[in-house]
Amino acid sequence: MADSGEEPPEAIAERPYSGKFMVRVPLELHRQLALEAAEQHVSLNRLAAARLGAGG
């Protein structure tokens, strides 16, 4: 890229992140996760973040 005068993009690890992103899931999975979150007395967001952090 430098040889052609282009500027390389910013490294992914150095980009700023907001902590938010949208994930689309099937309706039934959304329902199951919402029920599980309610049973555990946590928000759906907290349950999803814990699952993502645990790798599944």
N, CA and C atoms as an extended XYZ file, in Angstrom:
168
Properties=species:S:1:pos:R:3:atomname:S:1:resname:S:1:resid:I:1 pbc="F F F"
N         0.824       -1.183        0.000 N   MET     1
C         0.000        0.000        0.000 CA  MET     1
C         0.874        1.255        0.000 C   MET     1
N         1.936        1.234        0.786 N   ALA     2
C         2.823        2.395        0.854 CA  ALA     2
C         3.434        2.683       -0.512 C   ALA     2
N         3.790        1.625       -1.263 N   ASP     3
C         4.384        1.806       -2.590 CA  ASP     3
C         3.427        2.498       -3.561 C   ASP     3
N         2.131        2.274       -3.381 N   SER     4
C         1.151        2.878       -4.286 CA  SER     4
C         0.583        4.190       -3.735 C   SER     4
N         1.137        4.667       -2.600 N   GLY     5
C         0.701        5.938       -2.047 CA  GLY     5
C        -0.533        5.847       -1.167 C   GLY     5
N        -0.994        4.631       -0.905 N   GLU     6
C        -2.165        4.466       -0.046 CA  GLU     6
C        -1.737        4.411        1.410 C   GLU     6
N        -2.618        4.899        2.280 N   GLU     7
C        -2.338        4.835        3.710 CA  GLU     7
C        -2.964        3.552        4.261 C   GLU     7
N        -2.204        2.747        4.981 N   PRO     8
C        -2.780        1.510        5.524 CA  PRO     8
C        -3.848        1.828        6.576 C   PRO     8
N        -4.845        0.970        6.685 N   PRO     9
C        -5.905        1.203        7.675 CA  PRO     9
C        -5.364        1.052        9.101 C   PRO     9
N        -6.078        1.653       10.048 N   GLU    10
C        -5.720        1.549       11.459 CA  GLU    10
C        -5.843        0.091       11.915 C   GLU    10
N        -4.923       -0.344       12.748 N   ALA    11
C        -4.955       -1.718       13.262 CA  ALA    11
C        -6.224       -1.938       14.088 C   ALA    11
N        -6.842       -3.096       13.924 N   ILE    12
C        -8.081       -3.406       14.630 CA  ILE    12
C        -7.906       -3.256       16.135 C   ILE    12
N        -6.790       -3.707       16.670 N   ALA    13
C        -6.565       -3.653       18.111 CA  ALA    13
C        -6.439       -2.226       18.630 C   ALA    13
N        -6.168       -1.278       17.754 N   GLU    14
C        -5.976        0.107       18.185 CA  GLU    14
C        -7.180        1.000       17.926 C   GLU    14
N        -8.229        0.453       17.345 N   ARG    15
C        -9.446        1.228       17.084 CA  ARG    15
C       -10.207        1.443       18.394 C   ARG    15
N       -10.929        2.550       18.507 N   PRO    16
C       -11.762        2.741       19.709 CA  PRO    16
C       -13.030        1.881       19.613 C   PRO    16
N       -13.490        1.374       20.723 N   TYR    17
C       -14.711        0.557       20.762 CA  TYR    17
C       -15.680        1.127       21.773 C   TYR    17
N       -16.969        1.064       21.467 N   SER    18
C       -18.010        1.634       22.322 CA  SER    18
C       -18.506        0.655       23.383 C   SER    18
N       -18.276       -0.648       23.162 N   GLY    19
C       -18.835       -1.640       24.067 CA  GLY    19
C       -20.225       -2.093       23.653 C   GLY    19
N       -20.695       -1.635       22.494 N   LYS    20
C       -22.031       -2.005       22.017 CA  LYS    20
C       -21.931       -2.598       20.614 C   LYS    20
N       -22.707       -3.642       20.369 N   PHE    21
C       -22.903       -4.138       19.017 CA  PHE    21
C       -24.205       -4.914       18.992 C   PHE    21
N       -24.843       -4.966       17.831 N   MET    22
C       -26.136       -5.632       17.711 CA  MET    22
C       -25.923       -7.027       17.119 C   MET    22
N       -26.609       -7.990       17.685 N   VAL    23
C       -26.550       -9.358       17.178 CA  VAL    23
C       -27.976       -9.812       16.895 C   VAL    23
N       -28.216      -10.284       15.709 N   ARG    24
C       -29.548      -10.797       15.366 CA  ARG    24
C       -29.551      -12.309       15.605 C   ARG    24
N       -30.584      -12.766       16.300 N   VAL    25
C       -30.728      -14.185       16.601 CA  VAL    25
C       -32.141      -14.622       16.230 C   VAL    25
N       -32.340      -15.906       16.036 N   PRO    26
C       -33.697      -16.390       15.763 CA  PRO    26
C       -34.639      -16.069       16.930 C   PRO    26
N       -35.908      -15.875       16.621 N   LEU    27
C       -36.898      -15.514       17.639 CA  LEU    27
C       -36.917      -16.500       18.805 C   LEU    27
N       -36.845      -17.771       18.508 N   GLU    28
C       -36.909      -18.782       19.574 CA  GLU    28
C       -35.696      -18.693       20.491 C   GLU    28
N       -34.525      -18.449       19.945 N   LEU    29
C       -33.334      -18.293       20.773 CA  LEU    29
C       -33.464      -17.064       21.663 C   LEU    29
N       -33.985      -15.968       21.120 N   HIS    30
C       -34.209      -14.755       21.902 CA  HIS    30
C       -35.126      -15.066       23.083 C   HIS    30
N       -36.203      -15.788       22.800 N   ARG    31
C       -37.154      -16.176       23.848 CA  ARG    31
C       -36.477      -17.023       24.919 C   ARG    31
N       -35.724      -18.028       24.502 N   GLN    32
C       -35.045      -18.912       25.451 CA  GLN    32
C       -34.051      -18.146       26.319 C   GLN    32
N       -33.298      -17.251       25.723 N   LEU    33
C       -32.323      -16.471       26.481 CA  LEU    33
C       -33.009      -15.513       27.451 C   LEU    33
N       -34.107      -14.903       27.012 N   ALA    34
C       -34.854      -13.999       27.894 CA  ALA    34
C       -35.412      -14.758       29.090 C   ALA    34
N       -35.934      -15.953       28.850 N   LEU    35
C       -36.452      -16.771       29.953 CA  LEU    35
C       -35.331      -17.169       30.920 C   LEU    35
N       -34.204      -17.573       30.375 N   GLU    36
C       -33.075      -17.958       31.214 CA  GLU    36
C       -32.581      -16.778       32.048 C   GLU    36
N       -32.508      -15.614       31.442 N   ALA    37
C       -32.075      -14.417       32.172 CA  ALA    37
C       -33.052      -14.112       33.313 C   ALA    37
N       -34.341      -14.217       33.034 N   ALA    38
C       -35.344      -13.964       34.070 CA  ALA    38
C       -35.226      -14.972       35.203 C   ALA    38
N       -35.017      -16.229       34.871 N   GLU    39
C       -34.861      -17.267       35.898 CA  GLU    39
C       -33.641      -17.021       36.767 C   GLU    39
N       -32.582      -16.431       36.180 N   GLN    40
C       -31.349      -16.152       36.918 CA  GLN    40
C       -31.368      -14.765       37.569 C   GLN    40
N       -32.452      -14.030       37.368 N   HIS    41
C       -32.605      -12.676       37.930 CA  HIS    41
C       -31.496      -11.744       37.460 C   HIS    41
N       -31.164      -11.837       36.163 N   VAL    42
C       -30.190      -10.941       35.547 CA  VAL    42
C       -30.800      -10.404       34.257 C   VAL    42
N       -30.212       -9.337       33.743 N   SER    43
C       -30.694       -8.792       32.473 CA  SER    43
C       -30.250       -9.695       31.321 C   SER    43
N       -30.959       -9.592       30.235 N   LEU    44
C       -30.577      -10.334       29.039 CA  LEU    44
C       -29.184       -9.900       28.592 C   LEU    44
N       -28.890       -8.621       28.721 N   ASN    45
C       -27.568       -8.110       28.365 CA  ASN    45
C       -26.487       -8.770       29.214 C   ASN    45
N       -26.707       -8.864       30.522 N   ARG    46
C       -25.712       -9.469       31.404 CA  ARG    46
C       -25.501      -10.948       31.070 C   ARG    46
N       -26.596      -11.642       30.781 N   LEU    47
C       -26.493      -13.065       30.410 CA  LEU    47
C       -25.705      -13.216       29.112 C   LEU    47
N       -26.010      -12.398       28.114 N   ALA    48
C       -25.313      -12.478       26.833 CA  ALA    48
C       -23.830      -12.156       26.997 C   ALA    48
N       -23.514      -11.120       27.786 N   ALA    49
C       -22.120      -10.747       27.992 CA  ALA    49
C       -21.363      -11.870       28.698 C   ALA    49
N       -21.997      -12.516       29.664 N   ALA    50
C       -21.353      -13.628       30.363 CA  ALA    50
C       -21.120      -14.791       29.411 C   ALA    50
N       -22.097      -15.081       28.572 N   ARG    51
C       -21.938      -16.177       27.605 CA  ARG    51
C       -20.819      -15.883       26.614 C   ARG    51
N       -20.796      -14.662       26.114 N   LEU    52
C       -19.747      -14.294       25.152 CA  LEU    52
C       -18.375      -14.332       25.794 C   LEU    52
N       -18.280      -13.868       27.018 N   GLY    53
C       -16.997      -13.874       27.720 CA  GLY    53
C       -16.518      -15.258       28.056 C   GLY    53
N       -17.455      -16.172       28.237 N   ALA    54
C       -17.103      -17.553       28.576 CA  ALA    54
C       -16.849      -18.381       27.310 C   ALA    54
N       -17.076      -17.785       26.154 N   GLY    55
C       -16.854      -18.506       24.904 CA  GLY    55
C       -17.994      -19.422       24.559 C   GLY    55
N       -19.165      -19.177       25.084 N   GLY    56
C       -20.322      -19.977       24.693 CA  GLY    56
C       -21.145      -20.227       25.827 C   GLY    56
